[in-house]
Amino acid sequence: MSDSTNDGPSKTSDVPYSFARTSGTAQLRKEYGHLGQGESTGVIHSVAGRIMLLRTQGKIAFAELRDSSGHIQLLASSDTAERFEDFSSLSLGTWIGATGEVITTRRGELSIKVESWVILANAQRGFGDKWHGVTDPDTRYRQRYVDLWANPETRTVFIQRSRIVSEIRHYFETRGFMEVETPLLHTVVGGALAKPFITHHNALDMDLYLRIAPELYLKRLVVGGFERVFEIGRVFRNEGISPRHNPEFTMLEAYQAYADYNDMMDLIEDLVSHLAQVVCGSMKITYQGIELDLTPPWKRVTMEEIVSEQLGREVRLSMDFGELLQIASDNEISVAPAWGPGKVLLEIYEKTTEHTIWDPVFVCDYPLEVSPLSRDHRSKADTVERFEVIIAGRELANAFSELIDPAEQRKRFLHQVAQASAGEEETMDMDDDYIRALEYGLPATGGLGIGIDRLVMLLTDQSQIREVVAFPTMRPEQDR
């Protein structure tokens, strides 16, 4: 990759502070795409963007100008274009603004016949053959500003991401949900089982944690009387980097009063199938070369049932603990001394079964031991009304009937504290203020969380989370 400097024909001090563009290239194609060969419109337009290609034929120069919406040809003639020689020697990557008549060439190419033009920014680093595509992942992720120009498909992914997030907002707002914002800096670790990032507030001389989930604050708002709330925002988890993990990522969480986890199942499958229809044009999509059917209704199965089906033997939370441990051992799953049956069952499921699920499945009824914020199952002992949505072998969503009993919630938090003392790294702290909020009364509530990045991966057919995060976390270059 070349970083050679290109001074260009203009100094930064000569660059104007603004440029009066009259139209984007896509709009010009929409308005004048019907023109035949060799037509003139008599209409003057001003366009702006990067010079992507440039070739000269005697006293005529042809350039491709690309902006955020598309591209158009610039045709400069020595007879009509000002500073023709300078135009002909522009470096690839230079930003320019050009004004001229909208025409088509004898070959029918829609063009701007340049009359005047101005440099808007010099590309002081030569793009060279990077216009033809950048394939090195390190370069693409570190220098996304190059990747976006060199690989049009990258730009398409982020346009689709913006559309997906916008459509999610519209979906919830039309169903009576209010978008809210909750703190990023937390005084206690809560809302999910994950390791936090720790920072320090100088003025208050206290440590704070970057949030790992907005859950507990959103439910405080339900206590306060907002019956349907949602938030789309960044969360931070001090964990490794993998094809589906980035230390900071975008989460959608939504809470609905007077609802339970059955309502959340209906909501999630309707939302995701709706997004597939809007973004992909069908609820049947192809992901990594394999067909994936997102058409509701989705399969609903308990964790015990799907693990038993996968292993070909009965696996139950209520079975003898020694037998459960033997199943873990048979599948080469390590078990920590502090784990109870619930944690062991979860590990068996995650190591043997989760990755085998392709079409969407609601894996329901999680062990209470690993679900400190979920409400007890109404008919199953040691189990809660919680589910995860698994699609293409990975978790997309997590949801449950919310625990509303403050005494039980305190008991669950105390268990988390004990787990932390026993060496478990991913636990929650005691949150006395949240307990106090529950004591004011949280009605029956259903809540859900969806990883936006993984949802975008699914709908844009990307296997790596870094493909859908504009600036993924990476080591500094000097540390490589």
ZIPELIN-V83397 format. One record per run of one state. SS is the DSSP state (A for helix, B for strand, O for the rest). FROM is the first residue (numbers start at 0). LEN is the number of residues. If there is no record, write none. Layout:
ss={SS,SS}
from={FROM,FROM}
len={LEN,LEN}
//
This chain:
ss={O,B,O,A,O,A,O,B,O,B,O,B,O,A,O,B,O,B,O,B,O,A,O,A,O,A,O,A,O,B,O,B,O,B,O,B,O,A,O,B,O,B,O,B,O,B,O,A,O,B,O,B,O,B,A,O,A,O,A,O,A,O,B,O,B,A,O,B,O,B,O,B,O,B,O,B,O,A,O,A,O,B,A,O,A,O,A,O}
from={0,4,5,11,14,24,32,39,57,59,66,70,77,83,88,94,104,109,121,124,125,127,132,136,142,143,150,151,173,177,179,184,186,197,201,205,210,214,223,227,236,241,242,244,245,247,257,260,280,283,287,289,293,298,302,311,320,330,340,352,353,356,360,364,366,367,370,373,374,375,376,382,384,385,391,393,402,405,421,431,439,444,451,460,464,467,476,479}
len={4,1,6,3,10,8,7,18,2,7,4,7,6,5,6,10,5,12,3,1,2,5,4,6,1,7,1,22,4,2,5,2,11,4,4,5,4,9,4,9,5,1,2,1,2,10,3,20,3,4,2,4,5,4,9,9,10,10,12,1,3,4,4,2,1,3,3,1,1,1,6,2,1,6,2,9,3,16,10,8,5,7,9,4,3,9,3,1}
//
